[in-house]
Structure formats: C-alpha cells, structure tokens
C-alpha cells in the first residue's frame, strides 16, 4: 500500500538514534533488546557525564513490563524531565502513549526504533487489539471477532496501534 | 425650539486630543459605552457595555481588546467574566510619558462616553489539557492573569499565582486577585531578588504536564523565561504575553517594489514600511503598529526581510515569505511585496 507521507500518521522513524536533549534537568531512559541496550548506554553515558539525574530501565524479554516500571516514575515526574526510549516499534509506541498520558509533550520525548515487524491492530468492530507480525496493507484475523482486518496506514497516538477494518464486508459469506 | 437651545455644550479636552469621529467604527469593531470608571493610584479601571444593553461576545480567558483611545490604538487585557459578559472590564496603567493613549483614558474619558474597540482577540489562552497552571505576573501584567484565575476556578483547574508588585502599587487589581483566588492565595513578592528565588523554587518542582504563563514588564518576562529554561522547561510550555516592544533603531534605507502595480518606494531610515505605504496611499490593515498583533502581515515575493516583530514564529521568519510591515525592514536593498 503506497501512500503519500503527508497523508498518513504511520511514524517514519529516523535510522540514527537521536542525541540526548541537553536542556533537560533529569532523564528517564527505557530500552528493550540488545540493540536498544546499546543505544541506551550511549545516551546514559552522555547524561552521566553531564551530571544530571538519571533513571534507567532495561528489558530483555517480552511483555509490557517496561511501561509498568516507567509509569510509576512518570506519575512523580517534574517539568524538566526528558524521556528517551530505544526499543522495537511496539514498545516505543507503548512508551510514547504512557509518556503522553502522563502530560509530556513531543519536545520532551525522544525515541529510537530498533526494529519494526510486530504491530498492534485495532478492530473498530469489536474494539479488540491484535498483535502479530504484519506490514501495513496485510490482513489479519481479529483475535476478538475473527473478522478479516486490513492494516490501514493510520496509527493512533492514543493507544499506540494501527487502525484496522473489515476488508471483506461487501463479500457474501462463504 | 430655539437655535440657542439646540447648541451642544463644548466638551472639555477636544482641543487637546484628536477624537475619532463617532461614525468611523472599523468594520467588525464594537462601539461600547463607558458604564463605570474607578481610579486607584495610577490604574484606571473601565467597565464597557454595549449600546443596546445586550451581552457582549464571550471570549477566551487571557484575551485582549484593542481600544481607540485619543487617536491611538492600545491593547488591554479583559479582566472580567468571559462567558456572555454584560461588560468588558479593562485596567489601564497611566504611562505619563507614553504615546498618549493611557493619558487620554485617564484624563479625558468619562462615564457615558462611547469608544470603539476590536472584538476580543485571544493570544494568551489557558491550556485545557495542562495538569497545572503556573501564573506569573508583574505590575499591571496582572490583568490577563485575573481572567486566567477566573477560568481556573470555574473549571476547577489546578493553578498557582506568583505576583510581583510594588507594595503601594496595583492595590485594586491585587484586591481583585486575592478575592478571586479564594483559598489558593497568590504568592506575593516585592523585589527582583525575591521573585528570582521564588521562581527558582517553584519552577523546579512542578508536575510534568504543567504550563507557565507570564505577563509583566519585558525584563521580568525575559528573566522568568531564562529561569524556566535553565530548569529544563521546553519553550512549548512557556507562554509569554507581550504588549510592549523595545524601542527599535531607525534601520537602514531600502527600496520596496510593489509587484502588482510595479511601483517602487524608497523607505528612508527612521520611516517604517507601513508609514511609507500609507504615504503612497497603499492601504494595509494594521492595529498595534508595534509588531505584536499580526494584522499588517504582507506577503514578500523577493528579497530577504529583516524581521523585528514579535508575531511570526521562527519557521515563518526562516521562510521569509511574509513581513510585519509596521516594524520590520529589509536585509537586501530591494524588497518586493505582493501589493
């Protein structure tokens, strides 16, 4: 599915990790996987040499633990905090969602995506999220209602998922 | 009826100040009647109502109106109720050596008179999604903050006020502020050092999702912005209300070509682009004439503008395709405008 960059909310992640924002007064750094850890170590050494307060969290396995651990710190975070995340896209979208709902704005968050592939798709028919290895334009069976969803080029910042919809609604049932 | 009986009494001050003719209300502007006046020290508060007795247009908290005052157009923040208000309330600080607008309001304007004003313009609006509002005011800069406090109380938003003022000045707005704040009383500071210490303390400990609003003297706003930035506040969280601009240097002469008519005008040093256009009878809308309001924006088709306004964003400046002709000039000898 080709679509103009101006007409999609699918994030286009830069290839290179972003630099540490030097204007922050304290930092939360979250990473997952070996590639994420390598990027996070680069950031943390910059932050430590600037003698700024730092909290880091690294996950090697699967699951939502990184967001759970971060949420506790976000609830107590003060203005001046910067959040940095290096992880696969699914985790990055989860972290961005948590960070925004805690009140952070885009200027306070920097992300590096180490890999894409696993995507969360939202089914507007039954409101279930399905996670699978998918590209935009693929179809997937919704885990909630078994409808065939097409992965549309729209990503919700609010729930960190791709938008899906029933692609064969007009076809007679088999 | 005799001719003598029909003569209107000469109103005082007409000779000293030019007064706008009553029929010349700008399109879309409001004609308001002064329903109440009260003066405390150097601050005169006006209550302005519609001529029909109807409620006035609602406005966003932090909005201002532009008032025609003694031949000048001045912007004043609205301090009163913002939902279907029965009156617009403004507080005017007397600037004895200013351009004359505030002096006219203090010395000449009386209850029952009419004046024309723009509809409310919002450039300092609260952030509905913010977790907490830090409202910092200095001197007469308290006026837009009063309407922010009203909104915060009405919508039960979290807020705090830090107010820097001389102990003897702004007594009336201070009383209003204290009444509005209720149990959440403002932190009052009386010197630059006290303000700096308070800001360092408060701005280092605000929940993520807070926003900062500042209105006051230019140097005080800049100092507040500097402290906030040092403490890690991103620019997007800092809202500054600018009404005054520093005196600008006269600038270098340059030539303007008007692309539609092909005319060329020389803009000498010390003459603004807007004045030159007016002199050549090229109509350009304007309001503040000091680079704040954005009304006199003109499209640039060639040449690099020298931006001296406070209105355009950094991106718009870099694009160089428009210019606020009341204050800005040109880097190049020739500037071409889409006029």
Interface residues (C-beta under 8 A of the other chain):
Chain A: X23 X24 X25 X26 X74 X77 X78 X79 X80 X81 X82 X102 X103 X104 X105 X107 X108
Chain B: X130 X131 X203 X204 X205 X206 X207 X208 X209 X210 X229 X231 X232 X233 X234 X235 X236 X237
